[in-house]
Amino acid sequence: MNIHEYQGKAILKAYGATISAGYPALSVEEAVEAAKKLPGPLFVVKSQIHAGGRGKGKFKELPAEAKGGVRLAKSVAEVEAHAREMLGNTLVTIQTGPAGKQVNRLYIEDGSDIEKEFYLSMLVDRSTGRTAFVVSTEGGMDIEKVAHDTPEKIVTFSVDPATGVMPHHGRAVARALNLTGDLAKQAEKLTAQLYAAFVEKDMSLLEVNPLIVTKDGVLKCLDAKVGFDSNALYRHPDMVELRDLTEEDPKEIEASKYDLSYVALDGTIGCMVNGAGLAMATMDIIKLYGAEPANFLDVGGGASKEKVTAAFKIITADPNVKGILVNIFGGIMKCDIIAEGVIAAVKEVGLKVPLVVRLEGTNVELGKKIIRESGLNVIPADDLDDAAQKIVKAVQG
């Protein structure tokens, strides 16, 4: 689960990190009121969407020369003008894809007098099972280019969970950023604060880009991109309240209600599979035969008839889906339960696209019998290779 910049900054502030004063705004009027509360004379108007690259982004509805999703304003009137242009319009960035995201929230922040910009992030390094720091002197909007062109400018190290963050980790951050004296001490303190926030809130990502040094020698978090481990959200009901459903795919929201693992993709063949590994293999073989999967959907090992029905409805709700492949290996999951769920869903929502079903495992013959006697126009398949070829052929005509 991701949250907005202003929400992430509020968390960092609670752990002692230095941030600029600012207020969220859901309307032009709130943006004006927010600016009036700030000292000025420089303000920053920031689009709040779950994507990076906002500063270089473009609004679909505005002329090409219009400024991006993060703008400076030298007066309250200018804040108001920016807010009117940004709210309700679609911002396209390098991370949103061509569809972009509609800006429904702004963050009005006090301007900062920047001396230097750095990059700092934390994430879970799955290869070591540790929390990793990623630090660079090259902060700002082009960090992806830095990683590609000059990877030597990026320093990484991990923290042993047995010891937690130690003073030497803070010194490593300061050294990587070429900070000395009081700024080095600030870096050590900030490292401990960010680590505490990351671990205690079960974050999966914490990115500060840029981390800045102000003209008066203060190390400040000028941005905050925060993501949480969804499997740990039951421990943080206060964080769940920060969820902005308008930033998420409606199909993924619906899937989460039934504890389905679903990710929307750009292809035309909907997939319903049990088991993450089998789901990945199913997507791979669809691509092998020249088509693209429309989703990743794992119904899990012990899905009920109701769960399978919900999964089928979610797939058919995607207008891009031109065919559906059901691929089930019945271990814990029984093939007859899958068959009953598919039939129930088809009868409820109808079947307007080709459907290929491959069943194998527990109660497979009963499952096949149920589908065969259903009277539905279902294409049976003997194995995964056969199923993939049949659904691709059916979709491509």
CORCORLIN-V522051 format. One record per residue. N is the residue number from 0. RES is the residue in three letters. SS is DSSP state (A for helix, B for strand, O for the rest). OMEGA is omega in radians with two decimals (999 if undefined). BURIAL is I if it has 24 or more other ideal C-beta (glycine too) atoms within 12 Angstrom, else O. Layout:
BEGIN
N|RES|SS|OMEGA|BURIAL / N|RES|SS|OMEGA|BURIAL
END
This chain:
BEGIN
0|MET|O|3.11|I / 1|ASN|B|3.06|I / 2|ILE|O|-3.11|I / 3|HIS|O|-3.13|I / 4|GLU|A|-3.06|I / 5|TYR|A|3.09|I / 6|GLN|A|3.10|I / 7|GLY|A|3.13|I / 8|LYS|A|3.11|I / 9|ALA|A|3.09|I / 10|ILE|A|-3.13|I / 11|LEU|A|3.12|I / 12|LYS|A|3.13|O / 13|ALA|A|3.10|O / 14|TYR|O|3.02|I / 15|GLY|O|-3.13|O / 16|ALA|O|3.13|I / 17|THR|O|3.07|I / 18|ILE|B|3.07|I / 19|SER|O|3.05|I / 20|ALA|O|3.14|I / 21|GLY|B|-3.11|I / 22|TYR|B|3.05|I / 23|PRO|B|3.14|I / 24|ALA|B|3.11|I / 25|LEU|O|-3.14|I / 26|SER|O|3.10|O / 27|VAL|A|-3.13|I / 28|GLU|A|3.12|O / 29|GLU|A|3.10|I / 30|ALA|A|3.12|I / 31|VAL|A|3.13|I / 32|GLU|A|3.12|O / 33|ALA|A|-3.14|I / 34|ALA|A|-3.14|I / 35|LYS|A|3.13|O / 36|LYS|A|-3.07|O / 37|LEU|O|-3.09|I / 38|PRO|O|-3.10|O / 39|GLY|O|0.06|O / 40|PRO|O|-3.13|O / 41|LEU|O|3.12|I / 42|PHE|B|3.06|I / 43|VAL|B|3.12|I / 44|VAL|B|-3.01|I / 45|LYS|B|3.00|I / 46|SER|B|3.12|I / 47|GLN|O|3.04|I / 48|ILE|O|3.14|I / 49|HIS|O|3.12|I / 50|ALA|O|3.09|I / 51|GLY|O|3.13|I / 52|GLY|O|-3.09|I / 53|ARG|A|-3.08|I / 54|GLY|A|-3.14|I / 55|LYS|A|-3.12|I / 56|GLY|O|3.13|I / 57|LYS|B|3.07|I / 58|PHE|B|-3.12|I / 59|LYS|O|-3.01|O / 60|GLU|O|-3.07|O / 61|LEU|O|3.10|I / 62|PRO|O|-3.08|O / 63|ALA|O|-3.10|O / 64|GLU|O|-3.13|O / 65|ALA|O|-3.12|O / 66|LYS|O|-3.06|I / 67|GLY|O|-3.06|I / 68|GLY|O|3.03|I / 69|VAL|B|-3.00|I / 70|ARG|B|3.04|I / 71|LEU|B|3.09|I / 72|ALA|B|-3.10|I / 73|LYS|O|3.11|O / 74|SER|O|3.08|O / 75|VAL|A|3.12|I / 76|ALA|A|3.12|O / 77|GLU|A|3.05|I / 78|VAL|A|-3.14|I / 79|GLU|A|-3.14|I / 80|ALA|A|3.12|O / 81|HIS|A|-3.12|I / 82|ALA|A|3.13|I / 83|ARG|A|3.14|I / 84|GLU|A|-2.97|I / 85|MET|A|-3.07|I / 86|LEU|O|3.11|I / 87|GLY|O|3.12|O / 88|ASN|O|-3.04|I / 89|THR|B|-3.13|I / 90|LEU|B|3.12|I / 91|VAL|B|3.10|I / 92|THR|O|3.13|I / 93|ILE|O|-3.10|O / 94|GLN|O|-3.12|I / 95|THR|O|-2.96|I / 96|GLY|O|-3.06|O / 97|PRO|O|-3.13|O / 98|ALA|O|-3.14|O / 99|GLY|O|3.10|I / 100|LYS|B|3.11|I / 101|GLN|B|3.13|I / 102|VAL|O|3.14|I / 103|ASN|O|-3.12|I / 104|ARG|O|3.04|I / 105|LEU|B|3.00|I / 106|TYR|B|-3.14|I / 107|ILE|B|-2.98|I / 108|GLU|B|3.07|I / 109|ASP|B|-3.13|I / 110|GLY|O|3.14|I / 111|SER|O|3.09|I / 112|ASP|O|-2.94|O / 113|ILE|B|3.03|I / 114|GLU|B|-3.13|O / 115|LYS|B|3.07|I / 116|GLU|B|3.11|I / 117|PHE|B|3.05|I / 118|TYR|B|3.06|I / 119|LEU|B|3.06|I / 120|SER|B|3.07|I / 121|MET|B|3.10|I / 122|LEU|B|3.12|I / 123|VAL|B|3.09|I / 124|ASP|B|-3.04|O / 125|ARG|O|3.14|O / 126|SER|O|-3.13|O / 127|THR|O|-3.09|O / 128|GLY|O|-3.10|O / 129|ARG|B|3.01|I / 130|THR|B|-3.09|I / 131|ALA|B|2.99|I / 132|PHE|B|3.05|I / 133|VAL|B|-2.98|I / 134|VAL|B|3.10|I / 135|SER|B|3.04|I / 136|THR|O|-3.06|I / 137|GLU|O|3.14|I / 138|GLY|O|3.10|I / 139|GLY|O|-2.97|I / 140|MET|O|-3.04|I / 141|ASP|O|-3.10|O / 142|ILE|A|3.11|I / 143|GLU|A|3.12|O / 144|LYS|A|3.09|O / 145|VAL|A|-3.12|I / 146|ALA|A|-3.11|O / 147|HIS|A|-3.00|O / 148|ASP|A|-3.07|O / 149|THR|O|-3.09|O / 150|PRO|A|3.13|O / 151|GLU|A|3.12|O / 152|LYS|A|3.12|I / 153|ILE|B|-3.12|I / 154|VAL|B|3.10|I / 155|THR|B|3.00|I / 156|PHE|B|-3.10|I / 157|SER|B|-3.12|I / 158|VAL|B|3.10|I / 159|ASP|O|-3.12|O / 160|PRO|O|3.12|O / 161|ALA|O|-3.13|O / 162|THR|O|-3.02|O / 163|GLY|O|-3.11|O / 164|VAL|O|-3.10|I / 165|MET|O|3.13|O / 166|PRO|A|-3.10|O / 167|HIS|A|3.06|O / 168|HIS|A|3.08|I / 169|GLY|A|3.11|I / 170|ARG|A|3.10|O / 171|ALA|A|3.09|I / 172|VAL|A|3.14|I / 173|ALA|A|-3.13|I / 174|ARG|A|3.14|O / 175|ALA|A|-3.12|I / 176|LEU|O|3.14|I / 177|ASN|O|3.14|O / 178|LEU|O|-3.13|I / 179|THR|O|3.05|O / 180|GLY|A|-3.09|O / 181|ASP|A|3.13|O / 182|LEU|A|3.08|I / 183|ALA|A|3.10|I / 184|LYS|A|3.09|O / 185|GLN|A|3.13|I / 186|ALA|A|3.10|I / 187|GLU|A|-3.14|I / 188|LYS|A|-3.13|I / 189|LEU|A|3.13|I / 190|THR|A|3.13|I / 191|ALA|A|-3.13|I / 192|GLN|A|-3.13|I / 193|LEU|A|3.12|I / 194|TYR|A|3.13|I / 195|ALA|A|3.12|I / 196|ALA|A|-3.10|I / 197|PHE|A|-3.06|I / 198|VAL|A|-3.05|I / 199|GLU|A|3.14|O / 200|LYS|O|3.13|I / 201|ASP|O|3.10|I / 202|MET|B|3.00|I / 203|SER|B|3.11|I / 204|LEU|B|2.98|I / 205|LEU|B|-3.08|I / 206|GLU|B|3.06|I / 207|VAL|B|-3.09|I / 208|ASN|B|0.18|I / 209|PRO|B|2.83|I / 210|LEU|B|-3.00|I / 211|ILE|B|2.89|I / 212|VAL|B|3.14|I / 213|THR|B|-3.13|I / 214|LYS|O|3.14|O / 215|ASP|O|2.97|O / 216|GLY|O|3.11|O / 217|VAL|O|3.08|I / 218|LEU|B|-2.97|I / 219|LYS|B|3.06|I / 220|CYS|B|-3.07|I / 221|LEU|O|3.08|I / 222|ASP|O|3.10|I / 223|ALA|O|3.06|I / 224|LYS|B|-3.00|I / 225|VAL|B|3.01|I / 226|GLY|B|-3.10|I / 227|PHE|B|3.02|I / 228|ASP|O|-3.07|I / 229|SER|A|-3.13|O / 230|ASN|A|-3.12|O / 231|ALA|A|-3.06|O / 232|LEU|A|3.12|I / 233|TYR|A|3.12|O / 234|ARG|A|-3.03|O / 235|HIS|O|3.12|I / 236|PRO|A|3.11|O / 237|ASP|A|3.09|O / 238|MET|A|3.12|I / 239|VAL|A|3.14|O / 240|GLU|O|-3.14|O / 241|LEU|O|-3.07|I / 242|ARG|O|3.10|I / 243|ASP|O|-3.06|I / 244|LEU|A|3.14|O / 245|THR|A|3.14|O / 246|GLU|A|-3.06|I / 247|GLU|O|3.10|O / 248|ASP|O|-3.13|I / 249|PRO|A|-3.14|O / 250|LYS|A|3.11|I / 251|GLU|A|3.08|I / 252|ILE|A|3.13|O / 253|GLU|A|3.14|I / 254|ALA|A|-3.12|I / 255|SER|A|3.12|I / 256|LYS|A|-3.11|O / 257|TYR|O|3.14|I / 258|ASP|O|3.08|O / 259|LEU|O|3.05|I / 260|SER|B|-3.04|I / 261|TYR|B|3.03|I / 262|VAL|B|3.13|I / 263|ALA|B|3.10|I / 264|LEU|O|-2.99|I / 265|ASP|O|-3.04|O / 266|GLY|O|-3.03|I / 267|THR|O|-3.12|I / 268|ILE|B|3.11|I / 269|GLY|B|-3.09|I / 270|CYS|B|2.98|I / 271|MET|B|-2.99|I / 272|VAL|B|3.03|I / 273|ASN|O|-3.10|I / 274|GLY|O|-3.07|I / 275|ALA|A|-3.13|O / 276|GLY|A|3.11|O / 277|LEU|A|3.09|I / 278|ALA|A|3.11|I / 279|MET|A|3.12|O / 280|ALA|A|3.12|I / 281|THR|A|3.11|I / 282|MET|A|-3.14|I / 283|ASP|A|-3.06|O / 284|ILE|A|3.02|I / 285|ILE|A|3.11|I / 286|LYS|A|3.14|O / 287|LEU|A|-3.12|O / 288|TYR|O|2.92|I / 289|GLY|O|3.11|O / 290|ALA|O|-3.10|I / 291|GLU|O|3.09|I / 292|PRO|B|3.14|I / 293|ALA|O|-3.11|I / 294|ASN|B|2.85|I / 295|PHE|B|3.12|I / 296|LEU|B|3.10|I / 297|ASP|B|-3.12|I / 298|VAL|O|3.09|I / 299|GLY|O|-3.05|I / 300|GLY|O|-3.07|I / 301|GLY|O|-3.08|O / 302|ALA|O|3.08|I / 303|SER|O|3.08|O / 304|LYS|A|-3.13|I / 305|GLU|A|-3.14|O / 306|LYS|A|3.12|I / 307|VAL|A|3.11|I / 308|THR|A|3.12|I / 309|ALA|A|3.14|I / 310|ALA|A|-3.14|I / 311|PHE|A|3.11|I / 312|LYS|A|-3.13|I / 313|ILE|A|3.12|I / 314|ILE|A|-3.08|I / 315|THR|A|3.11|I / 316|ALA|O|3.14|I / 317|ASP|O|-3.10|I / 318|PRO|O|-3.14|O / 319|ASN|O|-3.08|I / 320|VAL|O|3.13|I / 321|LYS|O|3.11|I / 322|GLY|B|-3.08|I / 323|ILE|B|3.06|I / 324|LEU|B|3.04|I / 325|VAL|B|-3.09|I / 326|ASN|B|-3.04|I / 327|ILE|B|2.96|I / 328|PHE|B|-3.03|I / 329|GLY|B|2.97|I / 330|GLY|O|2.97|O / 331|ILE|O|3.10|O / 332|MET|O|-3.12|I / 333|LYS|O|-3.05|I / 334|CYS|A|-3.14|I / 335|ASP|A|3.09|I / 336|ILE|A|3.09|I / 337|ILE|A|-3.12|I / 338|ALA|A|3.14|I / 339|GLU|A|3.13|I / 340|GLY|A|3.13|I / 341|VAL|A|-3.13|I / 342|ILE|A|3.13|I / 343|ALA|A|-3.13|I / 344|ALA|A|-3.13|I / 345|VAL|A|-3.14|I / 346|LYS|A|-3.10|O / 347|GLU|A|-3.05|O / 348|VAL|A|-3.13|O / 349|GLY|O|3.14|O / 350|LEU|O|-3.07|I / 351|LYS|O|-3.13|O / 352|VAL|O|3.12|I / 353|PRO|B|3.14|I / 354|LEU|B|3.08|I / 355|VAL|B|-3.13|I / 356|VAL|B|3.04|I / 357|ARG|B|3.12|I / 358|LEU|B|3.08|I / 359|GLU|B|3.06|I / 360|GLY|B|-3.04|I / 361|THR|O|3.12|O / 362|ASN|O|-3.07|I / 363|VAL|A|-3.11|I / 364|GLU|A|3.09|O / 365|LEU|A|3.12|O / 366|GLY|A|3.13|I / 367|LYS|A|-3.14|I / 368|LYS|A|3.14|O / 369|ILE|A|-3.14|I / 370|ILE|A|-3.11|I / 371|ARG|A|-3.08|O / 372|GLU|O|-3.10|O / 373|SER|O|-3.09|I / 374|GLY|O|-3.12|O / 375|LEU|O|3.13|I / 376|ASN|O|-3.10|O / 377|VAL|O|3.13|I / 378|ILE|B|3.14|I / 379|PRO|B|3.11|I / 380|ALA|B|-3.09|I / 381|ASP|O|-3.13|O / 382|ASP|O|-3.06|O / 383|LEU|A|-3.14|I / 384|ASP|A|3.12|O / 385|ASP|A|-3.12|O / 386|ALA|A|-3.11|I / 387|ALA|A|3.14|I / 388|GLN|A|-3.10|I / 389|LYS|A|-3.10|I / 390|ILE|A|3.12|I / 391|VAL|A|3.12|I / 392|LYS|A|-3.12|O / 393|ALA|A|-3.11|I / 394|VAL|A|-3.08|I / 395|GLN|O|2.98|O / 396|GLY|O|999|O
END
